[in-house]
Amino acid sequence: MIAESDDALTIRHVAERLIKSHPALDAGLVQESVQTAYEELRYARVRAYLPVLMERRAKDLLSSDELPAGDS
């Protein structure tokens, strides 16, 4: 079995967190948003903040119509 890279694990964990906190959203759409956020931030120098920044950016990518009121 091939071990997942740190970045792949980070992407998966962020997507899982967002899917759990917003179960009404399409899981595929959430995963696409997280992947896009990762692509935008993957060259960040300080990797410790990558999961938090990815989650915030993914939420921004999801339109306010898709997130329940008060969650954006």
PyMOL Python script that loads the backbone (N, CA, C, O; Angstrom):
from pymol import cmd

cmd.read_pdbstr("""\
ATOM      1  N   MET A   1       0.840  -1.177   0.000  1.00  0.00           N
ATOM      2  CA  MET A   1       0.000   0.000   0.000  1.00  0.00           C
ATOM      3  C   MET A   1       0.885   1.239   0.000  1.00  0.00           C
ATOM      4  O   MET A   1       1.856   1.312   0.753  1.00  0.00           O
ATOM      5  N   ILE A   2       0.553   2.206  -0.839  1.00  0.00           N
ATOM      6  CA  ILE A   2       1.330   3.431  -0.941  1.00  0.00           C
ATOM      7  C   ILE A   2       0.796   4.447   0.066  1.00  0.00           C
ATOM      8  O   ILE A   2      -0.407   4.694   0.138  1.00  0.00           O
ATOM      9  N   ALA A   3       1.704   5.027   0.837  1.00  0.00           N
ATOM     10  CA  ALA A   3       1.313   6.029   1.834  1.00  0.00           C
ATOM     11  C   ALA A   3       0.942   7.330   1.128  1.00  0.00           C
ATOM     12  O   ALA A   3       1.573   7.713   0.143  1.00  0.00           O
ATOM     13  N   GLU A   4      -0.082   8.004   1.638  1.00  0.00           N
ATOM     14  CA  GLU A   4      -0.490   9.283   1.082  1.00  0.00           C
ATOM     15  C   GLU A   4       0.532  10.355   1.456  1.00  0.00           C
ATOM     16  O   GLU A   4       1.116  10.322   2.540  1.00  0.00           O
ATOM     17  N   SER A   5       0.735  11.289   0.559  1.00  0.00           N
ATOM     18  CA  SER A   5       1.629  12.398   0.876  1.00  0.00           C
ATOM     19  C   SER A   5       0.977  13.295   1.929  1.00  0.00           C
ATOM     20  O   SER A   5      -0.234  13.242   2.142  1.00  0.00           O
ATOM     21  N   ASP A   6       1.785  14.104   2.570  1.00  0.00           N
ATOM     22  CA  ASP A   6       1.262  15.032   3.577  1.00  0.00           C
ATOM     23  C   ASP A   6       0.207  15.954   2.981  1.00  0.00           C
ATOM     24  O   ASP A   6      -0.819  16.216   3.607  1.00  0.00           O
ATOM     25  N   ASP A   7       0.461  16.447   1.767  1.00  0.00           N
ATOM     26  CA  ASP A   7      -0.499  17.343   1.133  1.00  0.00           C
ATOM     27  C   ASP A   7      -1.808  16.630   0.806  1.00  0.00           C
ATOM     28  O   ASP A   7      -2.882  17.207   0.979  1.00  0.00           O
ATOM     29  N   ALA A   8      -1.736  15.395   0.340  1.00  0.00           N
ATOM     30  CA  ALA A   8      -2.954  14.640   0.038  1.00  0.00           C
ATOM     31  C   ALA A   8      -3.770  14.407   1.306  1.00  0.00           C
ATOM     32  O   ALA A   8      -4.998  14.487   1.283  1.00  0.00           O
ATOM     33  N   LEU A   9      -3.088  14.121   2.407  1.00  0.00           N
ATOM     34  CA  LEU A   9      -3.787  13.953   3.686  1.00  0.00           C
ATOM     35  C   LEU A   9      -4.438  15.255   4.134  1.00  0.00           C
ATOM     36  O   LEU A   9      -5.563  15.260   4.632  1.00  0.00           O
ATOM     37  N   THR A  10      -3.725  16.348   3.953  1.00  0.00           N
ATOM     38  CA  THR A  10      -4.265  17.651   4.328  1.00  0.00           C
ATOM     39  C   THR A  10      -5.517  17.958   3.518  1.00  0.00           C
ATOM     40  O   THR A  10      -6.521  18.401   4.074  1.00  0.00           O
ATOM     41  N   ILE A  11      -5.467  17.729   2.226  1.00  0.00           N
ATOM     42  CA  ILE A  11      -6.621  17.962   1.352  1.00  0.00           C
ATOM     43  C   ILE A  11      -7.805  17.118   1.816  1.00  0.00           C
ATOM     44  O   ILE A  11      -8.927  17.613   1.926  1.00  0.00           O
ATOM     45  N   ARG A  12      -7.550  15.858   2.083  1.00  0.00           N
ATOM     46  CA  ARG A  12      -8.622  14.946   2.511  1.00  0.00           C
ATOM     47  C   ARG A  12      -9.220  15.385   3.839  1.00  0.00           C
ATOM     48  O   ARG A  12     -10.440  15.383   3.998  1.00  0.00           O
ATOM     49  N   HIS A  13      -8.385  15.759   4.787  1.00  0.00           N
ATOM     50  CA  HIS A  13      -8.874  16.157   6.115  1.00  0.00           C
ATOM     51  C   HIS A  13      -9.689  17.448   6.053  1.00  0.00           C
ATOM     52  O   HIS A  13     -10.728  17.566   6.703  1.00  0.00           O
ATOM     53  N   VAL A  14      -9.213  18.412   5.270  1.00  0.00           N
ATOM     54  CA  VAL A  14      -9.959  19.675   5.138  1.00  0.00           C
ATOM     55  C   VAL A  14     -11.308  19.409   4.482  1.00  0.00           C
ATOM     56  O   VAL A  14     -12.326  19.932   4.935  1.00  0.00           O
ATOM     57  N   ALA A  15     -11.329  18.608   3.429  1.00  0.00           N
ATOM     58  CA  ALA A  15     -12.591  18.285   2.755  1.00  0.00           C
ATOM     59  C   ALA A  15     -13.544  17.566   3.704  1.00  0.00           C
ATOM     60  O   ALA A  15     -14.734  17.879   3.740  1.00  0.00           O
ATOM     61  N   GLU A  16     -13.035  16.613   4.466  1.00  0.00           N
ATOM     62  CA  GLU A  16     -13.883  15.882   5.415  1.00  0.00           C
ATOM     63  C   GLU A  16     -14.475  16.819   6.468  1.00  0.00           C
ATOM     64  O   GLU A  16     -15.648  16.698   6.822  1.00  0.00           O
ATOM     65  N   ARG A  17     -13.659  17.755   6.970  1.00  0.00           N
ATOM     66  CA  ARG A  17     -14.154  18.720   7.963  1.00  0.00           C
ATOM     67  C   ARG A  17     -15.279  19.577   7.390  1.00  0.00           C
ATOM     68  O   ARG A  17     -16.307  19.784   8.035  1.00  0.00           O
ATOM     69  N   LEU A  18     -15.074  20.072   6.174  1.00  0.00           N
ATOM     70  CA  LEU A  18     -16.096  20.916   5.551  1.00  0.00           C
ATOM     71  C   LEU A  18     -17.367  20.123   5.247  1.00  0.00           C
ATOM     72  O   LEU A  18     -18.473  20.635   5.423  1.00  0.00           O
ATOM     73  N   ILE A  19     -17.219  18.898   4.798  1.00  0.00           N
ATOM     74  CA  ILE A  19     -18.385  18.060   4.503  1.00  0.00           C
ATOM     75  C   ILE A  19     -19.176  17.779   5.779  1.00  0.00           C
ATOM     76  O   ILE A  19     -20.406  17.796   5.764  1.00  0.00           O
ATOM     77  N   LYS A  20     -18.472  17.519   6.881  1.00  0.00           N
ATOM     78  CA  LYS A  20     -19.153  17.283   8.159  1.00  0.00           C
ATOM     79  C   LYS A  20     -19.863  18.526   8.657  1.00  0.00           C
ATOM     80  O   LYS A  20     -20.979  18.441   9.171  1.00  0.00           O
ATOM     81  N   SER A  21     -19.224  19.691   8.509  1.00  0.00           N
ATOM     82  CA  SER A  21     -19.825  20.912   9.022  1.00  0.00           C
ATOM     83  C   SER A  21     -20.911  21.477   8.103  1.00  0.00           C
ATOM     84  O   SER A  21     -21.705  22.317   8.528  1.00  0.00           O
ATOM     85  N   HIS A  22     -20.950  21.023   6.855  1.00  0.00           N
ATOM     86  CA  HIS A  22     -21.961  21.482   5.891  1.00  0.00           C
ATOM     87  C   HIS A  22     -22.516  20.277   5.123  1.00  0.00           C
ATOM     88  O   HIS A  22     -22.263  20.142   3.925  1.00  0.00           O
ATOM     89  N   PRO A  23     -23.263  19.406   5.792  1.00  0.00           N
ATOM     90  CA  PRO A  23     -23.728  18.169   5.151  1.00  0.00           C
ATOM     91  C   PRO A  23     -24.694  18.394   3.987  1.00  0.00           C
ATOM     92  O   PRO A  23     -24.882  17.494   3.170  1.00  0.00           O
ATOM     93  N   ALA A  24     -25.307  19.571   3.896  1.00  0.00           N
ATOM     94  CA  ALA A  24     -26.243  19.841   2.807  1.00  0.00           C
ATOM     95  C   ALA A  24     -25.527  20.116   1.482  1.00  0.00           C
ATOM     96  O   ALA A  24     -26.140  20.033   0.418  1.00  0.00           O
ATOM     97  N   LEU A  25     -24.248  20.437   1.543  1.00  0.00           N
ATOM     98  CA  LEU A  25     -23.485  20.717   0.334  1.00  0.00           C
ATOM     99  C   LEU A  25     -23.098  19.428  -0.376  1.00  0.00           C
ATOM    100  O   LEU A  25     -22.890  18.391   0.254  1.00  0.00           O
ATOM    101  N   ASP A  26     -23.007  19.514  -1.685  1.00  0.00           N
ATOM    102  CA  ASP A  26     -22.555  18.389  -2.497  1.00  0.00           C
ATOM    103  C   ASP A  26     -21.090  18.103  -2.169  1.00  0.00           C
ATOM    104  O   ASP A  26     -20.247  18.998  -2.245  1.00  0.00           O
ATOM    105  N   ALA A  27     -20.793  16.874  -1.810  1.00  0.00           N
ATOM    106  CA  ALA A  27     -19.436  16.493  -1.409  1.00  0.00           C
ATOM    107  C   ALA A  27     -18.431  16.741  -2.540  1.00  0.00           C
ATOM    108  O   ALA A  27     -17.302  17.160  -2.284  1.00  0.00           O
ATOM    109  N   GLY A  28     -18.830  16.489  -3.761  1.00  0.00           N
ATOM    110  CA  GLY A  28     -17.943  16.718  -4.899  1.00  0.00           C
ATOM    111  C   GLY A  28     -17.581  18.178  -5.056  1.00  0.00           C
ATOM    112  O   GLY A  28     -16.437  18.510  -5.365  1.00  0.00           O
ATOM    113  N   LEU A  29     -18.555  19.054  -4.843  1.00  0.00           N
ATOM    114  CA  LEU A  29     -18.316  20.489  -4.931  1.00  0.00           C
ATOM    115  C   LEU A  29     -17.359  20.948  -3.834  1.00  0.00           C
ATOM    116  O   LEU A  29     -16.476  21.772  -4.074  1.00  0.00           O
ATOM    117  N   VAL A  30     -17.540  20.412  -2.639  1.00  0.00           N
ATOM    118  CA  VAL A  30     -16.652  20.746  -1.526  1.00  0.00           C
ATOM    119  C   VAL A  30     -15.232  20.279  -1.847  1.00  0.00           C
ATOM    120  O   VAL A  30     -14.274  21.024  -1.645  1.00  0.00           O
ATOM    121  N   GLN A  31     -15.096  19.067  -2.339  1.00  0.00           N
ATOM    122  CA  GLN A  31     -13.766  18.540  -2.666  1.00  0.00           C
ATOM    123  C   GLN A  31     -13.093  19.363  -3.762  1.00  0.00           C
ATOM    124  O   GLN A  31     -11.887  19.603  -3.708  1.00  0.00           O
ATOM    125  N   GLU A  32     -13.873  19.796  -4.759  1.00  0.00           N
ATOM    126  CA  GLU A  32     -13.310  20.639  -5.818  1.00  0.00           C
ATOM    127  C   GLU A  32     -12.822  21.969  -5.254  1.00  0.00           C
ATOM    128  O   GLU A  32     -11.760  22.458  -5.639  1.00  0.00           O
ATOM    129  N   SER A  33     -13.592  22.547  -4.350  1.00  0.00           N
ATOM    130  CA  SER A  33     -13.215  23.819  -3.738  1.00  0.00           C
ATOM    131  C   SER A  33     -11.937  23.672  -2.915  1.00  0.00           C
ATOM    132  O   SER A  33     -11.064  24.538  -2.956  1.00  0.00           O
ATOM    133  N   VAL A  34     -11.833  22.585  -2.175  1.00  0.00           N
ATOM    134  CA  VAL A  34     -10.633  22.341  -1.374  1.00  0.00           C
ATOM    135  C   VAL A  34      -9.429  22.121  -2.287  1.00  0.00           C
ATOM    136  O   VAL A  34      -8.339  22.619  -2.003  1.00  0.00           O
ATOM    137  N   GLN A  35      -9.611  21.391  -3.361  1.00  0.00           N
ATOM    138  CA  GLN A  35      -8.516  21.154  -4.304  1.00  0.00           C
ATOM    139  C   GLN A  35      -8.059  22.465  -4.938  1.00  0.00           C
ATOM    140  O   GLN A  35      -6.859  22.697  -5.086  1.00  0.00           O
ATOM    141  N   THR A  36      -9.009  23.322  -5.313  1.00  0.00           N
ATOM    142  CA  THR A  36      -8.664  24.623  -5.872  1.00  0.00           C
ATOM    143  C   THR A  36      -7.905  25.465  -4.853  1.00  0.00           C
ATOM    144  O   THR A  36      -6.912  26.112  -5.184  1.00  0.00           O
ATOM    145  N   ALA A  37      -8.381  25.449  -3.617  1.00  0.00           N
ATOM    146  CA  ALA A  37      -7.701  26.192  -2.544  1.00  0.00           C
ATOM    147  C   ALA A  37      -6.272  25.687  -2.385  1.00  0.00           C
ATOM    148  O   ALA A  37      -5.344  26.479  -2.221  1.00  0.00           O
ATOM    149  N   TYR A  38      -6.097  24.374  -2.433  1.00  0.00           N
ATOM    150  CA  TYR A  38      -4.753  23.809  -2.313  1.00  0.00           C
ATOM    151  C   TYR A  38      -3.865  24.275  -3.470  1.00  0.00           C
ATOM    152  O   TYR A  38      -2.720  24.671  -3.257  1.00  0.00           O
ATOM    153  N   GLU A  39      -4.395  24.226  -4.688  1.00  0.00           N
ATOM    154  CA  GLU A  39      -3.604  24.629  -5.854  1.00  0.00           C
ATOM    155  C   GLU A  39      -3.138  26.077  -5.716  1.00  0.00           C
ATOM    156  O   GLU A  39      -2.023  26.411  -6.116  1.00  0.00           O
ATOM    157  N   GLU A  40      -3.990  26.937  -5.151  1.00  0.00           N
ATOM    158  CA  GLU A  40      -3.633  28.334  -4.974  1.00  0.00           C
ATOM    159  C   GLU A  40      -2.589  28.538  -3.875  1.00  0.00           C
ATOM    160  O   GLU A  40      -1.806  29.486  -3.930  1.00  0.00           O
ATOM    161  N   LEU A  41      -2.577  27.663  -2.892  1.00  0.00           N
ATOM    162  CA  LEU A  41      -1.735  27.859  -1.703  1.00  0.00           C
ATOM    163  C   LEU A  41      -0.575  26.871  -1.579  1.00  0.00           C
ATOM    164  O   LEU A  41       0.186  26.945  -0.614  1.00  0.00           O
ATOM    165  N   ARG A  42      -0.426  25.969  -2.510  1.00  0.00           N
ATOM    166  CA  ARG A  42       0.535  24.889  -2.323  1.00  0.00           C
ATOM    167  C   ARG A  42       1.994  25.325  -2.242  1.00  0.00           C
ATOM    168  O   ARG A  42       2.834  24.571  -1.752  1.00  0.00           O
ATOM    169  N   TYR A  43       2.304  26.515  -2.710  1.00  0.00           N
ATOM    170  CA  TYR A  43       3.691  26.980  -2.641  1.00  0.00           C
ATOM    171  C   TYR A  43       3.943  27.886  -1.440  1.00  0.00           C
ATOM    172  O   TYR A  43       4.963  28.572  -1.377  1.00  0.00           O
ATOM    173  N   ALA A  44       3.023  27.886  -0.499  1.00  0.00           N
ATOM    174  CA  ALA A  44       3.180  28.707   0.704  1.00  0.00           C
ATOM    175  C   ALA A  44       4.434  28.268   1.458  1.00  0.00           C
ATOM    176  O   ALA A  44       4.719  27.075   1.562  1.00  0.00           O
ATOM    177  N   ARG A  45       5.164  29.224   1.971  1.00  0.00           N
ATOM    178  CA  ARG A  45       6.398  28.909   2.693  1.00  0.00           C
ATOM    179  C   ARG A  45       6.118  28.303   4.060  1.00  0.00           C
ATOM    180  O   ARG A  45       6.791  27.359   4.473  1.00  0.00           O
ATOM    181  N   VAL A  46       5.133  28.839   4.759  1.00  0.00           N
ATOM    182  CA  VAL A  46       4.820  28.352   6.102  1.00  0.00           C
ATOM    183  C   VAL A  46       3.707  27.316   5.976  1.00  0.00           C
ATOM    184  O   VAL A  46       2.534  27.662   5.837  1.00  0.00           O
ATOM    185  N   ARG A  47       4.086  26.065   6.026  1.00  0.00           N
ATOM    186  CA  ARG A  47       3.156  24.955   5.787  1.00  0.00           C
ATOM    187  C   ARG A  47       2.245  24.678   6.982  1.00  0.00           C
ATOM    188  O   ARG A  47       1.212  24.027   6.827  1.00  0.00           O
ATOM    189  N   ALA A  48       2.604  25.155   8.154  1.00  0.00           N
ATOM    190  CA  ALA A  48       1.818  24.880   9.357  1.00  0.00           C
ATOM    191  C   ALA A  48       0.406  25.442   9.254  1.00  0.00           C
ATOM    192  O   ALA A  48      -0.526  24.890   9.839  1.00  0.00           O
ATOM    193  N   TYR A  49       0.242  26.530   8.520  1.00  0.00           N
ATOM    194  CA  TYR A  49      -1.068  27.175   8.412  1.00  0.00           C
ATOM    195  C   TYR A  49      -1.850  26.739   7.183  1.00  0.00           C
ATOM    196  O   TYR A  49      -2.971  27.201   6.971  1.00  0.00           O
ATOM    197  N   LEU A  50      -1.289  25.872   6.384  1.00  0.00           N
ATOM    198  CA  LEU A  50      -1.931  25.453   5.138  1.00  0.00           C
ATOM    199  C   LEU A  50      -3.351  24.921   5.345  1.00  0.00           C
ATOM    200  O   LEU A  50      -4.244  25.339   4.607  1.00  0.00           O
ATOM    201  N   PRO A  51      -3.616  24.031   6.296  1.00  0.00           N
ATOM    202  CA  PRO A  51      -4.991  23.529   6.453  1.00  0.00           C
ATOM    203  C   PRO A  51      -6.005  24.633   6.770  1.00  0.00           C
ATOM    204  O   PRO A  51      -7.105  24.639   6.218  1.00  0.00           O
ATOM    205  N   VAL A  52      -5.649  25.548   7.638  1.00  0.00           N
ATOM    206  CA  VAL A  52      -6.563  26.632   8.004  1.00  0.00           C
ATOM    207  C   VAL A  52      -6.812  27.550   6.812  1.00  0.00           C
ATOM    208  O   VAL A  52      -7.952  27.927   6.537  1.00  0.00           O
ATOM    209  N   LEU A  53      -5.750  27.901   6.113  1.00  0.00           N
ATOM    210  CA  LEU A  53      -5.891  28.768   4.951  1.00  0.00           C
ATOM    211  C   LEU A  53      -6.696  28.097   3.846  1.00  0.00           C
ATOM    212  O   LEU A  53      -7.509  28.742   3.183  1.00  0.00           O
ATOM    213  N   MET A  54      -6.468  26.809   3.651  1.00  0.00           N
ATOM    214  CA  MET A  54      -7.224  26.066   2.640  1.00  0.00           C
ATOM    215  C   MET A  54      -8.708  26.033   2.984  1.00  0.00           C
ATOM    216  O   MET A  54      -9.556  26.232   2.114  1.00  0.00           O
ATOM    217  N   GLU A  55      -9.015  25.786   4.236  1.00  0.00           N
ATOM    218  CA  GLU A  55     -10.414  25.719   4.640  1.00  0.00           C
ATOM    219  C   GLU A  55     -11.101  27.069   4.435  1.00  0.00           C
ATOM    220  O   GLU A  55     -12.226  27.127   3.938  1.00  0.00           O
ATOM    221  N   ARG A  56     -10.436  28.135   4.811  1.00  0.00           N
ATOM    222  CA  ARG A  56     -11.013  29.474   4.619  1.00  0.00           C
ATOM    223  C   ARG A  56     -11.209  29.786   3.149  1.00  0.00           C
ATOM    224  O   ARG A  56     -12.251  30.312   2.759  1.00  0.00           O
ATOM    225  N   ARG A  57     -10.219  29.466   2.330  1.00  0.00           N
ATOM    226  CA  ARG A  57     -10.321  29.746   0.889  1.00  0.00           C
ATOM    227  C   ARG A  57     -11.411  28.899   0.249  1.00  0.00           C
ATOM    228  O   ARG A  57     -12.153  29.391  -0.601  1.00  0.00           O
ATOM    229  N   ALA A  58     -11.518  27.633   0.644  1.00  0.00           N
ATOM    230  CA  ALA A  58     -12.563  26.763   0.096  1.00  0.00           C
ATOM    231  C   ALA A  58     -13.945  27.312   0.445  1.00  0.00           C
ATOM    232  O   ALA A  58     -14.852  27.273  -0.386  1.00  0.00           O
ATOM    233  N   LYS A  59     -14.114  27.820   1.659  1.00  0.00           N
ATOM    234  CA  LYS A  59     -15.391  28.425   2.050  1.00  0.00           C
ATOM    235  C   LYS A  59     -15.679  29.650   1.189  1.00  0.00           C
ATOM    236  O   LYS A  59     -16.821  29.881   0.791  1.00  0.00           O
ATOM    237  N   ASP A  60     -14.644  30.431   0.903  1.00  0.00           N
ATOM    238  CA  ASP A  60     -14.823  31.597   0.038  1.00  0.00           C
ATOM    239  C   ASP A  60     -15.240  31.184  -1.369  1.00  0.00           C
ATOM    240  O   ASP A  60     -16.048  31.862  -2.004  1.00  0.00           O
ATOM    241  N   LEU A  61     -14.699  30.088  -1.849  1.00  0.00           N
ATOM    242  CA  LEU A  61     -15.018  29.615  -3.191  1.00  0.00           C
ATOM    243  C   LEU A  61     -16.456  29.116  -3.302  1.00  0.00           C
ATOM    244  O   LEU A  61     -17.083  29.226  -4.356  1.00  0.00           O
ATOM    245  N   LEU A  62     -16.960  28.577  -2.221  1.00  0.00           N
ATOM    246  CA  LEU A  62     -18.348  28.133  -2.209  1.00  0.00           C
ATOM    247  C   LEU A  62     -19.215  29.381  -2.073  1.00  0.00           C
ATOM    248  O   LEU A  62     -19.049  30.151  -1.126  1.00  0.00           O
ATOM    249  N   SER A  63     -20.105  29.579  -2.978  1.00  0.00           N
ATOM    250  CA  SER A  63     -20.891  30.822  -2.943  1.00  0.00           C
ATOM    251  C   SER A  63     -21.751  30.899  -1.695  1.00  0.00           C
ATOM    252  O   SER A  63     -22.064  29.881  -1.077  1.00  0.00           O
ATOM    253  N   SER A  64     -22.125  32.098  -1.335  1.00  0.00           N
ATOM    254  CA  SER A  64     -22.942  32.299  -0.142  1.00  0.00           C
ATOM    255  C   SER A  64     -24.293  31.610  -0.270  1.00  0.00           C
ATOM    256  O   SER A  64     -24.928  31.313   0.742  1.00  0.00           O
ATOM    257  N   ASP A  65     -24.747  31.349  -1.500  1.00  0.00           N
ATOM    258  CA  ASP A  65     -26.005  30.620  -1.701  1.00  0.00           C
ATOM    259  C   ASP A  65     -25.887  29.160  -1.276  1.00  0.00           C
ATOM    260  O   ASP A  65     -26.878  28.537  -0.892  1.00  0.00           O
ATOM    261  N   GLU A  66     -24.670  28.616  -1.345  1.00  0.00           N
ATOM    262  CA  GLU A  66     -24.491  27.196  -1.047  1.00  0.00           C
ATOM    263  C   GLU A  66     -24.249  26.945   0.434  1.00  0.00           C
ATOM    264  O   GLU A  66     -24.540  25.856   0.928  1.00  0.00           O
ATOM    265  N   LEU A  67     -23.720  27.934   1.151  1.00  0.00           N
ATOM    266  CA  LEU A  67     -23.487  27.783   2.583  1.00  0.00           C
ATOM    267  C   LEU A  67     -24.688  28.287   3.356  1.00  0.00           C
ATOM    268  O   LEU A  67     -25.267  29.307   2.983  1.00  0.00           O
ATOM    269  N   PRO A  68     -25.079  27.609   4.416  1.00  0.00           N
ATOM    270  CA  PRO A  68     -26.179  28.102   5.247  1.00  0.00           C
ATOM    271  C   PRO A  68     -25.836  29.468   5.843  1.00  0.00           C
ATOM    272  O   PRO A  68     -24.664  29.779   6.053  1.00  0.00           O
ATOM    273  N   ALA A  69     -26.842  30.266   6.111  1.00  0.00           N
ATOM    274  CA  ALA A  69     -26.638  31.611   6.652  1.00  0.00           C
ATOM    275  C   ALA A  69     -25.794  31.559   7.918  1.00  0.00           C
ATOM    276  O   ALA A  69     -25.986  30.687   8.765  1.00  0.00           O
ATOM    277  N   GLY A  70     -24.864  32.492   8.042  1.00  0.00           N
ATOM    278  CA  GLY A  70     -24.027  32.581   9.232  1.00  0.00           C
ATOM    279  C   GLY A  70     -22.777  31.723   9.178  1.00  0.00           C
ATOM    280  O   GLY A  70     -21.947  31.816  10.082  1.00  0.00           O
ATOM    281  N   ASP A  71     -22.606  30.897   8.165  1.00  0.00           N
ATOM    282  CA  ASP A  71     -21.441  30.010   8.080  1.00  0.00           C
ATOM    283  C   ASP A  71     -20.367  30.519   7.154  1.00  0.00           C
ATOM    284  O   ASP A  71     -19.284  29.934   7.114  1.00  0.00           O
ATOM    285  N   SER A  72     -20.605  31.570   6.410  1.00  0.00           N
ATOM    286  CA  SER A  72     -19.614  32.036   5.429  1.00  0.00           C
ATOM    287  C   SER A  72     -18.631  32.990   5.988  1.00  0.00           C
ATOM    288  O   SER A  72     -17.746  33.456   5.270  1.00  0.00           O
TER     289      SER A  72
END
""", "prot")
cmd.dss("prot")
cmd.show_as("cartoon", "prot")
cmd.util.cbc("prot")
cmd.orient("prot")
